[in-house]
Amino acid sequence: MDDVPLLRRTVALLAAAVLVLAACAAPAATPQSGGKETGAKVTDSGFVCPEPSPRLPVTSTELNLFVWTEYIPQDIVDCFELVYGIKVNQDYYSSTDEMYAKLSQGALNYDITQPTDYATALMIRTGLPQKLDKERLPNLTNIDPAFAKVHGDPTGEYAVPYQAGTTSIVYNAETVDPAPAAWADLWNPDYAGRMVFIDDSRVVIGLTLISEGLDPNTTNPADLEAIKPKLHDLVKAVELFDSDSPKTALIAGDAEMGVMWNAEAMLASREVPSYTWVFPSEGQFNWADGYMILAEAPHVDAAYAWLNYSLQGDVFWIMLRDFPYTNPNSAALEYAKANQPELYAEYINSPMTNTPAENWAAGHWIEDVGDAMPAYDQLWTEVKGE
């Protein structure tokens, strides 16, 4: 019996030693954002949240976003909630048409949305957003001057730049032969049933118009009627229309080529390196997306806090990791260059993400066609329904 206390003390000492050794051996958590401050907020993924710089005054306790699917990194959402104590509610859309239809029909509970450029112009024309108070957005200075005004908002009064990029052709260089080099090549019978397209009527109608030497923003009903048979043939050759995650079909092998946004192609190429980006000889589509605060936004103070926090370079660099489109935030690129050199090198050296100047200059923009839009909608509905 006298040996029992000694045994217990020995076991306790051994247990303590094991804990000390384990603590020494365990790798320290690497703060992905570079933050090392004591008491920093950390997301479930282990990302260390930068503090707001500057912190804006907010009394709202929630923020309602109406945004694209797969477009905002979860770490940014989680960090905003942690550093501001504001609950972020998100509803999603997968097409510009879906977004505009819901907002124009009176969805008034949203604070912020993410229109693409031609929808930006349409929304301004129809009074859906409110003008920005730029005094409440000091981090707007982080935006590269070349991207400071979102296409569709020529005065820069309504839209905060978010991402830019190109819509073009991607193909698997190991399985697709001949390689596509032009929009006109998409009608090659060898490609039928092997393509995934984003579900965007203006892009698909636009590339068909371009392939016929016509204006992708035509307002002439005769032009739209003339391409209807050709558009029908193309739509029937597409295996899948997917604006939520078109890369998924490429990675899974359900498609071997397609028309999509540049980051989707980049993410597919990370998994299957043989995916190759093509700038069509007739010129790709350029685009730029921005955040807008809606006219009836119920939480305007939280909206400005969200926008200004997102604009921080030590926050927005995450886009290169999760959604590598063309990044308009100079501070984010500088942060990545200094703190995430491999990610920065991938971004800066790839034509998928860092569009060469000559290609950008040769690109087309989809514009707001005003009263001609119902004709586009009717053509798309008829062709996809046949």
N, C-alpha and C positions, 0 to 999 in steps of 0.2 A: 504493500500500500504506500510506503514511503517513496517509492519510485514514481508514482503517478504524477505529482506536481512537477517533478523534474521533466518527465516525458511531455507534459503539456507545454511547459516553457520551451522545450526544444522544438516541438512542432510549431509553436507560435513564431519562434525566431526564424525557422526555415520558411514559413509562409511569408513572413515579412520580407525576407531576402528574395524570394521568388518574385514578389510584387515589384520590388525595387529594380531587379534585373529586367523584368518585362517592360517596365516604364522606360528604362534606358534603351532597350532594344527596339521599342516601337517607333516607326518613322513618324516624324512630326507632320501634322497636316499642312499641306502646302496651300497657302491662300491664293486661289486662282486670280483674284483681283489685285494682288500685290499688297493688300492691307495687312498690317501687323499690329495695329493699335490694340491695346488691352481693352477687353469688353466689346470688341467689334461684333456686329451682328453677322451670323453665318447661316446660310441656307441649308436645307436638307442635303443638298449635293456637296456641301463643303465649301461653297463659294463664299469668300469673305466680302461683305457688302461695304463699298465705300460710303462714307458719310455724305449727305447732300452738301454741295459746294456751289453756291450758298444754300442754306436751308431757308425755304420760303414759309411764310406764315400760313397755316392751314387750320381751319376749324372743322371741315368736313371729315367724316369718318369712313367714307367709301367713295369709290370711283367706278364708273360704268363705261367699259370699252366695247365698241362694236368694230371688230378688226378681222383681218384675213386669218384664215387657219394657218398654222405653222409659220408664224412671222415674228413673234415676240419671244425671245428666250425666257424660259421659266425663271432663270436666276434673276433677271431684271424685275419681273413681277414680284418674286419673293423678297428681293432686297427692298423694293419700294414699300412693300407692306411692313417689313421689319423696321426700316429706318424712320418711316413716317407714321406707323400705326394706322394705316388706312387700308381697308379691305378693297381689293381689286376684283370686280366682277367682269367677266368677259363673255360676250356673245360673238359668234363667228359667222363669216360669210365666205363663200368660195368663188364668187364672181362679182364683178362690178355691178352687173345688172341686178343681182340679188340685193346688194347693199343699197343701191339707189332706190329700188322699189320700196324697200322697207322704210327708209327714212322719209321718202317723199309721201308715203301714206300716213305719216304722223307718228312715228316711233319717237317719242319725246323724252324717254328716260335715259338716253345715252349722253355721255359727256364728250367723248372723243371718238372719231372714226378715222379710217386710213384710206382715203380714196386714191386711186391712181390718177395720172395727170389729166386725161380727158374728162374723167368724172369730177376732178377738182374744178375744172371750168364750168361744168354743168351744175355742180352744187352751188358755186358762187352765183351763177346766173339765176338760180331758183331760190336763193336766199336761205339755204340750209345752214351754212356756218356763220360764226360771228368773227368780226375782225380781231386780230391779235393785239394784245397790249404788250408790246415788246419790252417795255420796262420790267415786266414780270418774267422775262426770259433772258437773263444775262448770258446764259451759256449758248445763245445763238451765235456768238462770236466763234464758236468751235467749228462751224460749218465752213467748208471750202467755198470761197466766193463764187466759184464756177457752178455750184449747186445751190446757192443761197435762195434762189427763187424757183419754186417747184413749177415745172412746165404746166401751164393751165392757170397759174396764178401770177401773171406778169408783173404785178406791183408788189408781190410778196407780202400782202396784207393778211392773208388768211391761212396759209399752209406752212407748217414747220417741216422742213426736209427730214425724211426718214431714211429711205433707201432709193437707189437708182439701179439701172441695169439695162439689159438687152433681152429681147425675146428672139430666139433664133433656132437653128437646127442642131441637134445632138445625135450622134450615131455611134454604134459599136464598131470600131475600125477592124476588129477581128472577125466579124460575122457579116457585115454589110458591104456588099460589092455589086455595083460601083458605089463609090462614096458620093453622097449628095453635095452639090456645089452651088445650087440655086433654088429659089422657091419653086421654080418650074419643074425641078427634078422630082418633087414630091408626088407627081402623078405617074411615076415609073411603076408599072404593074408589079415589078419585083418587090416593091415596098408594101403592097397592100396586105393588111392584116398584121403588120409588124410595127405599127406606129402608135405612139401615145401623144395626144395633143392636150394642151390646156383647154379648158372649156370656156373659151373667150370668143364671142361672136365677132367682135371687131377685129381681132387678130386673124382669125381664119378667113373671114371675108376679105380683110385687108390684104393678106398675102396672095389670095386668089386674084384680086384686082391688080396687084403689082405684077403678078406673073403674066398678065395680059397687057402690061404697059399702061395701066390705068391708075388714077389717083386713089390711094387707100382711104382717102377721106372725101370721096366724091359725094356730091349731093344730087347727082343726076340719076333719076330713077332708071333711065335707059341703061346706064352702066351696070347697075345691080341686076337688072333683068337679063342682060347679056351674059353675065358670068354664072347664072343660075345652074345650067347643066354641068359646067366644070366644077363648081362648088359642090354639087351633088355627088359627083364622082369622087372628089377628095374625101368628103365626109364618110362615104361608104367604105373607103379604103382604110380609114382610121380604126384601129382595134379598140381604142379606149380614149374617152375624153375624161380628164381628171385634173381639176385645179386645186385639189386638196394636197396631193402628194404625187405628182406625176413621176418623180424619181423612183417610186416604189416599183412600178412596172418594169423600169429599166433594170433595177438591181435584181429583181426576181426572175428576169428573163422572159416576162410576158410580153415585152416589146423590146425592140433592138434599136429603135431610133424614135425621134419625135420632135415636136415643136414645144418649147417650154422656156421658162425664165432661167437666167444664167445660173443662179445659185442651186436650183434643182439639178442642173447638169453637173455642177461642181460636186454636190453631195453624192450624186450617183458615181462620179469618177473616183471619189475617195474609196468606194467599195469595189468598183470595177474600173481599173485604170485605163482600159481600152476605149472608154467613152470619150469622144472627141467633139469639140465645139466647132461649128462652121458659121462663118458670116456669109450669107448668101450674096451672090454676085450682084443682085438687084438692091442690096441693102437690107439689114435687119431692122427690127423695131427697137427704138429706144423708149425708155419710160422712166418716170420718177414718181415715187409715192411720197405723200406727206401726211402728217397728223393735222386734223382740223378739230377745233372746239365747236360743237354744235350750238346753234343760236339759242336753243332752249336748255342748254346744259344745266343740270341741277347742282353740280358740284364744281363750279368754275375754279375755286381755289385749289382743289385737289388736281384738277386738270393741268393747271400751270405748274404745280409741284412735280407731277408726273413728267411733263414735257422737259422741264429744266433738268431734272435728275437724269432722264434718258440721254440728254445731250452731253453729259459729262464724258470726257474721254476715257476715264477709268471704269465707266459703265458700258458705253456703247461699243467698245472693242469686242465685246462678246458676240456681236453680230458676225464677225469674221469666223468665229468658231462654230456657231449654230446655223446661221443663215447668210452665207457669204455672197451677198450681192455686191454691187458697186457702192462702196461706203463713202458718203459725202462728208463725214465728220473727220476733219483733219486732226483734231486732238485724239480721237480714237485710234487713228492710224499711227500717230506718233507714239501713243502709249503701247500699242502692239509691237511696234518696231523695237522699243526699248525693253519690253517685258515678255513678249511672246514672239521672239524672232522667227521661229519656224513657221508659225501661223502667218506672220506678216509676209515672209518670203513666198509662201504658197499663194497668198492673195496677190501680191504685187507682180509675180512672175507668170500668172495665168491669164490668158485672154478671156477666159470665162468670166473672171471677176474684174480684172483691170483692163477694160476695153481699150484697145489701141486707138489713139486719137484719130487716125484716118478712118477707121471703121465707125467710130462714133459720129464723125462728120458726115458719113455716107448714109447714116441710119434714117429711118422714117419715124415720125411721131404720129400717134393716133390722136386726132383732134375731136373736139365736141362738134358734131355735125348739125346741131340744132334741130330744126323741124324735119330734117331728113331721117332722124333716128328711128321713127316708126317703120320706115321702109326697110332699114337694116334688120329690125326686130322681126318683121314679117318674113323677110327672106330667110333668116336663120330658122325660124319656127317651121316654115314650109320644108326646107331642105332636111333638117334633122328629123322631121316627122315622116318623111317619105320612106 
